[in-house]
Amino acid sequence: MFWPKNNFDSDKIWINNCSVPCSVTYDRRRAFKTDIVLVHQTKSIVEGFINRQLQKLALLSLEPFCMYDIAKNLAHVDILISFHKFSDVQVTYSNAVVDSFKATENMYYHLNKRFNILNRFPNMTIKDQRVLGAFFISQCRSKDRLRYLKELMTYIPLDSYGKCLHSKHIDRRTYDKRQTFAKYKFAISFENSILPDYVTEKYWQALTSDAIGVYWGAPNIRDYYPKQQNKIMIEVKNYPDPKDLANYLLMLHYNNTAYLEYFQWRYQQLDETFNRMNINGFDNGEQHSWICKTCENYHNQFQ
């Protein structure tokens, strides 16, 4: 049973072809009759509505636990569904790339057929020669990344389309981040938080654009690279300060040969671990949905 209902989009919840029997209800009158009570972000709202001896508590969170004070409640959770690899059911943001109706296809299919980025270099003729990169940030609570970006912008010109450090307008009803990034040399992709495995759509949108991603975020981001090699993205953590990073970006800006080395991976066979990342996307349907996997986990652990 999902609790509460308004935290889930029932149109995207598909349970066809699960490997074990799996059904979903929002009916709280059946609260004590279900095997699993599933909550989003917090467990406190279900106290008194779950039989701890007969039912299992599942918790879904795609955000850092500190945002919702989740960590202190993990001991009471039977099935954890989150972006962390240690979760009972890992759910990733690869849905930013994967067509949910084709989730059974590997990542090669999605990068090649859906985005057409493999086996080609970006179109350099459309690149802005004055402004090096762009970013979209509208959650302004993360002060460290904003301080870093503000200093970086003193060394190189960047466009900001979000609410934070806003400098460039875009029609938010029709814009496409990948197409916008394609006009620049660099896609500035700074996560809201720095945590292992917290790899959001910011990474995937940069990876599938025709710009080099400049990434600030998960320390194990290379686990999510299409190839285990250096020149996939530029990781901010590898540079002592914004000025050092800016100097490197300027070098690439003026050296097309060095710049295009970051797209060589598109001509190579993708690593198998990367190829399988499509199966964990949040919006996946049918047997690859996180709901099917939650039912399977319950069946394997508790039946």
BELBELTA-V851738 format. One record per residue. N is the residue number from 0. RES is the residue in one small letter. SS is DSSP state (h for helix, s for strand, l for the rest). NEAR is the number of other C-alpha atoms within 8 Angstrom. Layout:
{{N RES SS NEAR} {N RES SS NEAR}}
//
This chain:
{{0 m l 13} {1 f s 11} {2 w s 11} {3 p l 9} {4 k h 7} {5 n h 5} {6 n h 7} {7 f l 7} {8 d l 7} {9 s h 5} {10 d h 5} {11 k h 7} {12 i l 10} {13 w l 9} {14 i l 13} {15 n l 7} {16 n l 6} {17 c l 12} {18 s l 7} {19 v l 8} {20 p l 6} {21 c l 8} {22 s l 5} {23 v l 6} {24 t l 6} {25 y l 9} {26 d l 7} {27 r h 6} {28 r h 5} {29 r h 7} {30 a h 11} {31 f h 9} {32 k h 5} {33 t l 9} {34 d l 8} {35 i s 9} {36 v s 14} {37 l s 11} {38 v s 14} {39 h s 11} {40 q l 10} {41 t l 10} {42 k l 10} {43 s h 5} {44 i h 5} {45 v h 9} {46 e l 7} {47 g l 5} {48 f l 7} {49 i l 11} {50 n l 8} {51 r l 6} {52 q l 4} {53 l l 6} {54 q l 12} {55 k s 11} {56 l s 13} {57 a s 13} {58 l s 14} {59 l s 11} {60 s s 11} {61 l l 8} {62 e l 8} {63 p l 10} {64 f h 10} {65 c h 7} {66 m h 7} {67 y h 8} {68 d l 9} {69 i l 11} {70 a h 7} {71 k h 6} {72 n h 9} {73 l h 7} {74 a h 5} {75 h h 6} {76 v l 11} {77 d l 7} {78 i s 14} {79 l s 11} {80 i s 14} {81 s s 13} {82 f l 15} {83 h l 10} {84 k l 6} {85 f l 5} {86 s l 11} {87 d l 8} {88 v s 12} {89 q s 12} {90 v l 13} {91 t s 13} {92 y h 12} {93 s h 14} {94 n h 13} {95 a h 8} {96 v l 10} {97 v l 12} {98 d l 10} {99 s h 9} {100 f h 6} {101 k h 7} {102 a l 13} {103 t l 7} {104 e l 9} {105 n l 11} {106 m h 12} {107 y h 9} {108 y h 9} {109 h h 13} {110 l h 13} {111 n h 10} {112 k h 7} {113 r h 8} {114 f l 8} {115 n l 7} {116 i l 12} {117 l l 8} {118 n l 6} {119 r l 7} {120 f l 10} {121 p l 7} {122 n l 7} {123 m h 5} {124 t h 4} {125 i h 7} {126 k l 10} {127 d l 9} {128 q l 5} {129 r l 5} {130 v l 10} {131 l l 13} {132 g s 13} {133 a s 13} {134 f s 12} {135 f l 9} {136 i l 10} {137 s l 7} {138 q l 8} {139 c l 9} {140 r l 4} {141 s l 9} {142 k h 7} {143 d h 6} {144 r h 8} {145 l h 11} {146 r h 8} {147 y h 9} {148 l h 9} {149 k h 9} {150 e h 10} {151 l h 12} {152 m l 9} {153 t l 7} {154 y l 8} {155 i l 10} {156 p l 10} {157 l s 10} {158 d s 11} {159 s s 13} {160 y l 13} {161 g l 10} {162 k l 10} {163 c l 10} {164 l l 8} {165 h l 10} {166 s l 7} {167 k l 7} {168 h l 6} {169 i l 6} {170 d l 6} {171 r l 5} {172 r l 4} {173 t l 5} {174 y l 8} {175 d l 6} {176 k h 7} {177 r h 11} {178 q h 8} {179 t h 9} {180 f h 16} {181 a l 13} {182 k l 10} {183 y l 14} {184 k l 13} {185 f s 12} {186 a s 15} {187 i s 11} {188 s s 13} {189 f s 10} {190 e l 12} {191 n l 7} {192 s l 9} {193 i l 10} {194 l l 9} {195 p l 9} {196 d l 11} {197 y l 13} {198 v l 13} {199 t l 10} {200 e h 9} {201 k h 10} {202 y h 11} {203 w h 12} {204 q h 12} {205 a h 16} {206 l h 10} {207 t l 11} {208 s l 13} {209 d l 12} {210 a l 14} {211 i s 14} {212 g s 14} {213 v s 13} {214 y s 13} {215 w s 11} {216 g l 13} {217 a l 13} {218 p l 8} {219 n l 8} {220 i h 11} {221 r h 6} {222 d h 6} {223 y h 7} {224 y l 9} {225 p l 9} {226 k l 9} {227 q l 8} {228 q l 5} {229 n l 5} {230 k l 8} {231 i l 12} {232 m l 11} {233 i s 9} {234 e s 9} {235 v h 9} {236 k h 6} {237 n h 5} {238 y l 9} {239 p l 7} {240 d l 6} {241 p h 11} {242 k h 9} {243 d h 9} {244 l h 12} {245 a h 11} {246 n h 8} {247 y h 8} {248 l h 8} {249 l h 9} {250 m h 8} {251 l h 10} {252 h h 10} {253 y h 6} {254 n l 8} {255 n h 8} {256 t h 6} {257 a h 8} {258 y h 9} {259 l h 9} {260 e h 8} {261 y h 11} {262 f h 10} {263 q h 9} {264 w h 11} {265 r h 11} {266 y h 9} {267 q l 6} {268 q l 6} {269 l l 10} {270 d l 9} {271 e h 6} {272 t h 6} {273 f h 12} {274 n h 12} {275 r l 9} {276 m h 11} {277 n h 14} {278 i h 9} {279 n h 13} {280 g s 15} {281 f l 11} {282 d l 9} {283 n l 15} {284 g l 14} {285 e h 11} {286 q h 11} {287 h h 12} {288 s l 16} {289 w h 12} {290 i h 9} {291 c h 15} {292 k h 12} {293 t h 11} {294 c h 11} {295 e h 11} {296 n h 11} {297 y h 10} {298 h h 9} {299 n h 7} {300 q h 6} {301 f h 5} {302 q l 5}}
//
